[in-house]
Structures are given as C-alpha cells and as structure tokens.
Amino acid sequence: MVIVNIYYKLIKAGAKTIEQVPEIHKAEVQELLDNESATQN
C-alpha cells in the first residue's frame, strides 16, 4: 500500500498521471482519487 500512496501523492502534486501508474497499482490509486473527489462534493 505504500507504493500506492506514493503514486497518489505524485499525481496530486502533478508529477505523474494515472496513465503513468503501473497496471498492478492503477486500480488502487484510482480508488483513492475517486474517494477523495467524492468527499469533496
């Protein structure tokens, strides 16, 4: 889960995009992003 959090933080900082996340972690990172946007609405 640590690597997922790193990718999440990199995306939030604008250093990476979801397309740059390896497939093995992409679903988990996307879930974090989705959960964040759901709580902001």
Secondary structure by P-SEA (a helix, b strand, c coil): caaaaaaaaaaaaccccccccccccaaaaaaaaaaaaaaac
